[in-house]
Amino acid sequence: MTTSVLPEDTADRFAAARQVADAVLFEGYVLYPYRASAAKNQLRWQFGVLVPPHWGADSAEHSFQRTECLMEPRSGARLSAELRFLRAQRRTVQRLCPDGGFEDAAELSLPDRLLVPWDEGVEERVTLVADVSKLTGEGVTVPFSRPAREETEQVHDAEGRLVGRLVRHCAGIDGRVRLTASELDGPYAAFRLTATVENTSGWQPDENGADRTAALPRSLVGAHLFLGLSAGAFLSMTDPPEWARGAVAACRNEHAWPVLAGESGRADVVLSAPIILEDHPAIAPESPGALYDALEIDEILTLRTAALTDEEKREARGTDPRAAEVIELADTMPPEVLERLHGAVRALREVTGPGPAAPDEFTPDVPGLRPDTPWWAPESDRSVDPVRDRVTIDGRQVGAGSRVRLRPGLRRTDAQDLFLQGRTAHVEAVLHDVDGGVHLAVTVEGDPGVDIRREQGRFLYFQPDEVAPLEDA
């Protein structure tokens, strides 16, 4: 049995994960400084753009996404899928002529905003629900179509007089979603689920070719997929159980990556997105709203947005309603909300727990620490001494002044550290973090900048199992 209506409980589970999905959907939609004329906004829609196949064959972008993951459905389980994407809606500006007609214009100036041509994003969804038992063999394929349309919106000045209009045009888009499942060999009753999203639009550039701007209105932008089981669980692709590691490694994901989503501790929802996320991704609770900028740092972007000139803000408001919301957010943010964006240490809260109520809920509650003492101050904990502390490695005491050979861990090290494999180094300090972990601050032998590193305290850091002790200096 196949339907297009999501069950209510599944829709609720998808809604719980949608905040992260929205960040994916609108990432790069409009970039700081949020004006159509800004250089950054001349190339938009960075992630998950599924272009028409006849155009994508000669471009660096693709017409499909392929998701593969493992699931353990219970008997009678149903799989729900929701494809979400943006449709680029081309907006042109027209001014009113003396004869009552309209003509295209480069801009339309109003007291509060400056309207200019712009590609807006309209959210689209495709949903389907199928019995897991129906997904084996040929599986289930659901084609979808979004016809072309045109809309107009009249524009009036402050006195209510008609001065122009906005014309919005959407091109037609065709696509399909295909779901198949195959049972894994072995005793575990697990399945490999394959979900493919394709842009099947027949549009193709003329004989003179076409640039990306022409292809975007026929593209699925920011495409991502929700998958949900009514009974059973998905397996983590990043941290699978030992028995499933080989099957996970054999999964083929192209232009998308699936992770467990929704409430932490549950495994019945997967988000397959065009960027790599961790399991159960979440938006920082301090974030006051969407800022749309790649790798956004809320505090910096908010301050820089608030510092725009009045004319720049006027243009941003006319660029897009979402850009106008960003300007309003920055201009009206209370100081106490802005303060929360500065230096939140979430890992510290996990160690210390909520603690007693305090005037500022974002102040870390460290036992024995005065409210006016920063948690990182050396005098806050006399039980540790980076210079005198020692740690046992391979039966030998290692501390400041010890020589070690570096052997960075492949799974947790910075890529640059791989170049230090086998190099010798001096331990400068033994450091303890709030989670009980131990880290060695080191300087590499032969580094010409070692004196500057010591003076500034800019060391390299390794865990004890990433070094081998040598004869002390």
Secondary structure as a PSIPRED ss2 file (coil, helix, strand):
# PSIPRED VFORMAT (PSIPRED V4.0)

   1 M C   1.000  0.000  0.000
   2 T E   0.000  0.000  1.000
   3 T E   0.000  0.000  1.000
   4 S C   1.000  0.000  0.000
   5 V C   1.000  0.000  0.000
   6 L C   1.000  0.000  0.000
   7 P C   1.000  0.000  0.000
   8 E H   0.000  1.000  0.000
   9 D H   0.000  1.000  0.000
  10 T H   0.000  1.000  0.000
  11 A H   0.000  1.000  0.000
  12 D H   0.000  1.000  0.000
  13 R H   0.000  1.000  0.000
  14 F H   0.000  1.000  0.000
  15 A H   0.000  1.000  0.000
  16 A H   0.000  1.000  0.000
  17 A H   0.000  1.000  0.000
  18 R H   0.000  1.000  0.000
  19 Q H   0.000  1.000  0.000
  20 V H   0.000  1.000  0.000
  21 A H   0.000  1.000  0.000
  22 D H   0.000  1.000  0.000
  23 A H   0.000  1.000  0.000
  24 V H   0.000  1.000  0.000
  25 L H   0.000  1.000  0.000
  26 F H   0.000  1.000  0.000
  27 E C   1.000  0.000  0.000
  28 G C   1.000  0.000  0.000
  29 Y C   1.000  0.000  0.000
  30 V C   1.000  0.000  0.000
  31 L C   1.000  0.000  0.000
  32 Y C   1.000  0.000  0.000
  33 P C   1.000  0.000  0.000
  34 Y C   1.000  0.000  0.000
  35 R C   1.000  0.000  0.000
  36 A C   1.000  0.000  0.000
  37 S C   1.000  0.000  0.000
  38 A C   1.000  0.000  0.000
  39 A H   0.000  1.000  0.000
  40 K H   0.000  1.000  0.000
  41 N H   0.000  1.000  0.000
  42 Q H   0.000  1.000  0.000
  43 L C   1.000  0.000  0.000
  44 R C   1.000  0.000  0.000
  45 W C   1.000  0.000  0.000
  46 Q C   1.000  0.000  0.000
  47 F C   1.000  0.000  0.000
  48 G C   1.000  0.000  0.000
  49 V C   1.000  0.000  0.000
  50 L E   0.000  0.000  1.000
  51 V C   1.000  0.000  0.000
  52 P C   1.000  0.000  0.000
  53 P H   0.000  1.000  0.000
  54 H H   0.000  1.000  0.000
  55 W H   0.000  1.000  0.000
  56 G H   0.000  1.000  0.000
  57 A C   1.000  0.000  0.000
  58 D C   1.000  0.000  0.000
  59 S C   1.000  0.000  0.000
  60 A C   1.000  0.000  0.000
  61 E C   1.000  0.000  0.000
  62 H E   0.000  0.000  1.000
  63 S C   1.000  0.000  0.000
  64 F E   0.000  0.000  1.000
  65 Q E   0.000  0.000  1.000
  66 R E   0.000  0.000  1.000
  67 T E   0.000  0.000  1.000
  68 E E   0.000  0.000  1.000
  69 C E   0.000  0.000  1.000
  70 L E   0.000  0.000  1.000
  71 M E   0.000  0.000  1.000
  72 E E   0.000  0.000  1.000
  73 P E   0.000  0.000  1.000
  74 R C   1.000  0.000  0.000
  75 S C   1.000  0.000  0.000
  76 G C   1.000  0.000  0.000
  77 A C   1.000  0.000  0.000
  78 R E   0.000  0.000  1.000
  79 L E   0.000  0.000  1.000
  80 S E   0.000  0.000  1.000
  81 A E   0.000  0.000  1.000
  82 E E   0.000  0.000  1.000
  83 L E   0.000  0.000  1.000
  84 R E   0.000  0.000  1.000
  85 F E   0.000  0.000  1.000
  86 L E   0.000  0.000  1.000
  87 R E   0.000  0.000  1.000
  88 A E   0.000  0.000  1.000
  89 Q E   0.000  0.000  1.000
  90 R E   0.000  0.000  1.000
  91 R E   0.000  0.000  1.000
  92 T E   0.000  0.000  1.000
  93 V E   0.000  0.000  1.000
  94 Q E   0.000  0.000  1.000
  95 R E   0.000  0.000  1.000
  96 L E   0.000  0.000  1.000
  97 C C   1.000  0.000  0.000
  98 P C   1.000  0.000  0.000
  99 D C   1.000  0.000  0.000
 100 G C   1.000  0.000  0.000
 101 G C   1.000  0.000  0.000
 102 F E   0.000  0.000  1.000
 103 E E   0.000  0.000  1.000
 104 D E   0.000  0.000  1.000
 105 A E   0.000  0.000  1.000
 106 A C   1.000  0.000  0.000
 107 E C   1.000  0.000  0.000
 108 L E   0.000  0.000  1.000
 109 S E   0.000  0.000  1.000
 110 L C   1.000  0.000  0.000
 111 P C   1.000  0.000  0.000
 112 D C   1.000  0.000  0.000
 113 R C   1.000  0.000  0.000
 114 L E   0.000  0.000  1.000
 115 L E   0.000  0.000  1.000
 116 V C   1.000  0.000  0.000
 117 P C   1.000  0.000  0.000
 118 W E   0.000  0.000  1.000
 119 D E   0.000  0.000  1.000
 120 E E   0.000  0.000  1.000
 121 G E   0.000  0.000  1.000
 122 V E   0.000  0.000  1.000
 123 E E   0.000  0.000  1.000
 124 E E   0.000  0.000  1.000
 125 R E   0.000  0.000  1.000
 126 V E   0.000  0.000  1.000
 127 T E   0.000  0.000  1.000
 128 L E   0.000  0.000  1.000
 129 V E   0.000  0.000  1.000
 130 A E   0.000  0.000  1.000
 131 D E   0.000  0.000  1.000
 132 V H   0.000  1.000  0.000
 133 S H   0.000  1.000  0.000
 134 K H   0.000  1.000  0.000
 135 L C   1.000  0.000  0.000
 136 T C   1.000  0.000  0.000
 137 G C   1.000  0.000  0.000
 138 E C   1.000  0.000  0.000
 139 G C   1.000  0.000  0.000
 140 V E   0.000  0.000  1.000
 141 T E   0.000  0.000  1.000
 142 V E   0.000  0.000  1.000
 143 P E   0.000  0.000  1.000
 144 F E   0.000  0.000  1.000
 145 S E   0.000  0.000  1.000
 146 R E   0.000  0.000  1.000
 147 P C   1.000  0.000  0.000
 148 A C   1.000  0.000  0.000
 149 R E   0.000  0.000  1.000
 150 E E   0.000  0.000  1.000
 151 E E   0.000  0.000  1.000
 152 T E   0.000  0.000  1.000
 153 E E   0.000  0.000  1.000
 154 Q E   0.000  0.000  1.000
 155 V E   0.000  0.000  1.000
 156 H E   0.000  0.000  1.000
 157 D C   1.000  0.000  0.000
 158 A C   1.000  0.000  0.000
 159 E C   1.000  0.000  0.000
 160 G C   1.000  0.000  0.000
 161 R C   1.000  0.000  0.000
 162 L E   0.000  0.000  1.000
 163 V E   0.000  0.000  1.000
 164 G E   0.000  0.000  1.000
 165 R E   0.000  0.000  1.000
 166 L E   0.000  0.000  1.000
 167 V E   0.000  0.000  1.000
 168 R E   0.000  0.000  1.000
 169 H E   0.000  0.000  1.000
 170 C E   0.000  0.000  1.000
 171 A C   1.000  0.000  0.000
 172 G C   1.000  0.000  0.000
 173 I E   0.000  0.000  1.000
 174 D E   0.000  0.000  1.000
 175 G E   0.000  0.000  1.000
 176 R E   0.000  0.000  1.000
 177 V E   0.000  0.000  1.000
 178 R E   0.000  0.000  1.000
 179 L E   0.000  0.000  1.000
 180 T E   0.000  0.000  1.000
 181 A E   0.000  0.000  1.000
 182 S E   0.000  0.000  1.000
 183 E E   0.000  0.000  1.000
 184 L C   1.000  0.000  0.000
 185 D C   1.000  0.000  0.000
 186 G C   1.000  0.000  0.000
 187 P C   1.000  0.000  0.000
 188 Y C   1.000  0.000  0.000
 189 A C   1.000  0.000  0.000
 190 A C   1.000  0.000  0.000
 191 F E   0.000  0.000  1.000
 192 R E   0.000  0.000  1.000
 193 L E   0.000  0.000  1.000
 194 T E   0.000  0.000  1.000
 195 A E   0.000  0.000  1.000
 196 T E   0.000  0.000  1.000
 197 V E   0.000  0.000  1.000
 198 E E   0.000  0.000  1.000
 199 N E   0.000  0.000  1.000
 200 T C   1.000  0.000  0.000
 201 S C   1.000  0.000  0.000
 202 G C   1.000  0.000  0.000
 203 W C   1.000  0.000  0.000
 204 Q C   1.000  0.000  0.000
 205 P C   1.000  0.000  0.000
 206 D C   1.000  0.000  0.000
 207 E C   1.000  0.000  0.000
 208 N C   1.000  0.000  0.000
 209 G C   1.000  0.000  0.000
 210 A C   1.000  0.000  0.000
 211 D C   1.000  0.000  0.000
 212 R H   0.000  1.000  0.000
 213 T H   0.000  1.000  0.000
 214 A H   0.000  1.000  0.000
 215 A H   0.000  1.000  0.000
 216 L H   0.000  1.000  0.000
 217 P H   0.000  1.000  0.000
 218 R H   0.000  1.000  0.000
 219 S C   1.000  0.000  0.000
 220 L E   0.000  0.000  1.000
 221 V E   0.000  0.000  1.000
 222 G E   0.000  0.000  1.000
 223 A E   0.000  0.000  1.000
 224 H E   0.000  0.000  1.000
 225 L E   0.000  0.000  1.000
 226 F E   0.000  0.000  1.000
 227 L E   0.000  0.000  1.000
 228 G E   0.000  0.000  1.000
 229 L E   0.000  0.000  1.000
 230 S C   1.000  0.000  0.000
 231 A C   1.000  0.000  0.000
 232 G E   0.000  0.000  1.000
 233 A E   0.000  0.000  1.000
 234 F E   0.000  0.000  1.000
 235 L C   1.000  0.000  0.000
 236 S C   1.000  0.000  0.000
 237 M C   1.000  0.000  0.000
 238 T C   1.000  0.000  0.000
 239 D C   1.000  0.000  0.000
 240 P C   1.000  0.000  0.000
 241 P C   1.000  0.000  0.000
 242 E H   0.000  1.000  0.000
 243 W H   0.000  1.000  0.000
 244 A H   0.000  1.000  0.000
 245 R H   0.000  1.000  0.000
 246 G H   0.000  1.000  0.000
 247 A H   0.000  1.000  0.000
 248 V H   0.000  1.000  0.000
 249 A H   0.000  1.000  0.000
 250 A H   0.000  1.000  0.000
 251 C C   1.000  0.000  0.000
 252 R C   1.000  0.000  0.000
 253 N C   1.000  0.000  0.000
 254 E E   0.000  0.000  1.000
 255 H C   1.000  0.000  0.000
 256 A C   1.000  0.000  0.000
 257 W E   0.000  0.000  1.000
 258 P E   0.000  0.000  1.000
 259 V E   0.000  0.000  1.000
 260 L E   0.000  0.000  1.000
 261 A C   1.000  0.000  0.000
 262 G C   1.000  0.000  0.000
 263 E C   1.000  0.000  0.000
 264 S C   1.000  0.000  0.000
 265 G C   1.000  0.000  0.000
 266 R C   1.000  0.000  0.000
 267 A C   1.000  0.000  0.000
 268 D C   1.000  0.000  0.000
 269 V E   0.000  0.000  1.000
 270 V E   0.000  0.000  1.000
 271 L E   0.000  0.000  1.000
 272 S E   0.000  0.000  1.000
 273 A E   0.000  0.000  1.000
 274 P C   1.000  0.000  0.000
 275 I C   1.000  0.000  0.000
 276 I C   1.000  0.000  0.000
 277 L C   1.000  0.000  0.000
 278 E C   1.000  0.000  0.000
 279 D C   1.000  0.000  0.000
 280 H C   1.000  0.000  0.000
 281 P C   1.000  0.000  0.000
 282 A C   1.000  0.000  0.000
 283 I C   1.000  0.000  0.000
 284 A C   1.000  0.000  0.000
 285 P C   1.000  0.000  0.000
 286 E C   1.000  0.000  0.000
 287 S C   1.000  0.000  0.000
 288 P C   1.000  0.000  0.000
 289 G C   1.000  0.000  0.000
 290 A C   1.000  0.000  0.000
 291 L C   1.000  0.000  0.000
 292 Y C   1.000  0.000  0.000
 293 D C   1.000  0.000  0.000
 294 A C   1.000  0.000  0.000
 295 L C   1.000  0.000  0.000
 296 E C   1.000  0.000  0.000
 297 I C   1.000  0.000  0.000
 298 D H   0.000  1.000  0.000
 299 E H   0.000  1.000  0.000
 300 I H   0.000  1.000  0.000
 301 L H   0.000  1.000  0.000
 302 T H   0.000  1.000  0.000
 303 L H   0.000  1.000  0.000
 304 R H   0.000  1.000  0.000
 305 T H   0.000  1.000  0.000
 306 A H   0.000  1.000  0.000
 307 A C   1.000  0.000  0.000
 308 L C   1.000  0.000  0.000
 309 T C   1.000  0.000  0.000
 310 D H   0.000  1.000  0.000
 311 E H   0.000  1.000  0.000
 312 E H   0.000  1.000  0.000
 313 K H   0.000  1.000  0.000
 314 R H   0.000  1.000  0.000
 315 E H   0.000  1.000  0.000
 316 A H   0.000  1.000  0.000
 317 R H   0.000  1.000  0.000
 318 G H   0.000  1.000  0.000
 319 T H   0.000  1.000  0.000
 320 D C   1.000  0.000  0.000
 321 P H   0.000  1.000  0.000
 322 R H   0.000  1.000  0.000
 323 A H   0.000  1.000  0.000
 324 A H   0.000  1.000  0.000
 325 E H   0.000  1.000  0.000
 326 V H   0.000  1.000  0.000
 327 I H   0.000  1.000  0.000
 328 E H   0.000  1.000  0.000
 329 L H   0.000  1.000  0.000
 330 A H   0.000  1.000  0.000
 331 D H   0.000  1.000  0.000
 332 T H   0.000  1.000  0.000
 333 M C   1.000  0.000  0.000
 334 P C   1.000  0.000  0.000
 335 P H   0.000  1.000  0.000
 336 E H   0.000  1.000  0.000
 337 V H   0.000  1.000  0.000
 338 L H   0.000  1.000  0.000
 339 E H   0.000  1.000  0.000
 340 R H   0.000  1.000  0.000
 341 L C   1.000  0.000  0.000
 342 H C   1.000  0.000  0.000
 343 G C   1.000  0.000  0.000
 344 A C   1.000  0.000  0.000
 345 V C   1.000  0.000  0.000
 346 R H   0.000  1.000  0.000
 347 A H   0.000  1.000  0.000
 348 L H   0.000  1.000  0.000
 349 R H   0.000  1.000  0.000
 350 E H   0.000  1.000  0.000
 351 V H   0.000  1.000  0.000
 352 T H   0.000  1.000  0.000
 353 G C   1.000  0.000  0.000
 354 P C   1.000  0.000  0.000
 355 G C   1.000  0.000  0.000
 356 P C   1.000  0.000  0.000
 357 A C   1.000  0.000  0.000
 358 A C   1.000  0.000  0.000
 359 P C   1.000  0.000  0.000
 360 D C   1.000  0.000  0.000
 361 E C   1.000  0.000  0.000
 362 F C   1.000  0.000  0.000
 363 T C   1.000  0.000  0.000
 364 P C   1.000  0.000  0.000
 365 D C   1.000  0.000  0.000
 366 V C   1.000  0.000  0.000
 367 P C   1.000  0.000  0.000
 368 G C   1.000  0.000  0.000
 369 L C   1.000  0.000  0.000
 370 R C   1.000  0.000  0.000
 371 P C   1.000  0.000  0.000
 372 D C   1.000  0.000  0.000
 373 T C   1.000  0.000  0.000
 374 P C   1.000  0.000  0.000
 375 W C   1.000  0.000  0.000
 376 W C   1.000  0.000  0.000
 377 A C   1.000  0.000  0.000
 378 P H   0.000  1.000  0.000
 379 E H   0.000  1.000  0.000
 380 S H   0.000  1.000  0.000
 381 D C   1.000  0.000  0.000
 382 R C   1.000  0.000  0.000
 383 S C   1.000  0.000  0.000
 384 V C   1.000  0.000  0.000
 385 D C   1.000  0.000  0.000
 386 P C   1.000  0.000  0.000
 387 V C   1.000  0.000  0.000
 388 R C   1.000  0.000  0.000
 389 D C   1.000  0.000  0.000
 390 R E   0.000  0.000  1.000
 391 V E   0.000  0.000  1.000
 392 T E   0.000  0.000  1.000
 393 I E   0.000  0.000  1.000
 394 D C   1.000  0.000  0.000
 395 G C   1.000  0.000  0.000
 396 R E   0.000  0.000  1.000
 397 Q E   0.000  0.000  1.000
 398 V E   0.000  0.000  1.000
 399 G E   0.000  0.000  1.000
 400 A C   1.000  0.000  0.000
 401 G C   1.000  0.000  0.000
 402 S C   1.000  0.000  0.000
 403 R E   0.000  0.000  1.000
 404 V E   0.000  0.000  1.000
 405 R E   0.000  0.000  1.000
 406 L E   0.000  0.000  1.000
 407 R C   1.000  0.000  0.000
 408 P C   1.000  0.000  0.000
 409 G C   1.000  0.000  0.000
 410 L C   1.000  0.000  0.000
 411 R C   1.000  0.000  0.000
 412 R C   1.000  0.000  0.000
 413 T C   1.000  0.000  0.000
 414 D C   1.000  0.000  0.000
 415 A H   0.000  1.000  0.000
 416 Q H   0.000  1.000  0.000
 417 D H   0.000  1.000  0.000
 418 L H   0.000  1.000  0.000
 419 F H   0.000  1.000  0.000
 420 L H   0.000  1.000  0.000
 421 Q C   1.000  0.000  0.000
 422 G C   1.000  0.000  0.000
 423 R C   1.000  0.000  0.000
 424 T E   0.000  0.000  1.000
 425 A E   0.000  0.000  1.000
 426 H E   0.000  0.000  1.000
 427 V E   0.000  0.000  1.000
 428 E E   0.000  0.000  1.000
 429 A E   0.000  0.000  1.000
 430 V E   0.000  0.000  1.000
 431 L E   0.000  0.000  1.000
 432 H E   0.000  0.000  1.000
 433 D C   1.000  0.000  0.000
 434 V C   1.000  0.000  0.000
 435 D C   1.000  0.000  0.000
 436 G C   1.000  0.000  0.000
 437 G C   1.000  0.000  0.000
 438 V E   0.000  0.000  1.000
 439 H E   0.000  0.000  1.000
 440 L E   0.000  0.000  1.000
 441 A E   0.000  0.000  1.000
 442 V E   0.000  0.000  1.000
 443 T E   0.000  0.000  1.000
 444 V E   0.000  0.000  1.000
 445 E C   1.000  0.000  0.000
 446 G C   1.000  0.000  0.000
 447 D C   1.000  0.000  0.000
 448 P C   1.000  0.000  0.000
 449 G C   1.000  0.000  0.000
 450 V H   0.000  1.000  0.000
 451 D H   0.000  1.000  0.000
 452 I H   0.000  1.000  0.000
 453 R H   0.000  1.000  0.000
 454 R H   0.000  1.000  0.000
 455 E H   0.000  1.000  0.000
 456 Q H   0.000  1.000  0.000
 457 G C   1.000  0.000  0.000
 458 R C   1.000  0.000  0.000
 459 F C   1.000  0.000  0.000
 460 L E   0.000  0.000  1.000
 461 Y E   0.000  0.000  1.000
 462 F E   0.000  0.000  1.000
 463 Q C   1.000  0.000  0.000
 464 P H   0.000  1.000  0.000
 465 D H   0.000  1.000  0.000
 466 E H   0.000  1.000  0.000
 467 V E   0.000  0.000  1.000
 468 A E   0.000  0.000  1.000
 469 P E   0.000  0.000  1.000
 470 L C   1.000  0.000  0.000
 471 E C   1.000  0.000  0.000
 472 D C   1.000  0.000  0.000
 473 A C   1.000  0.000  0.000
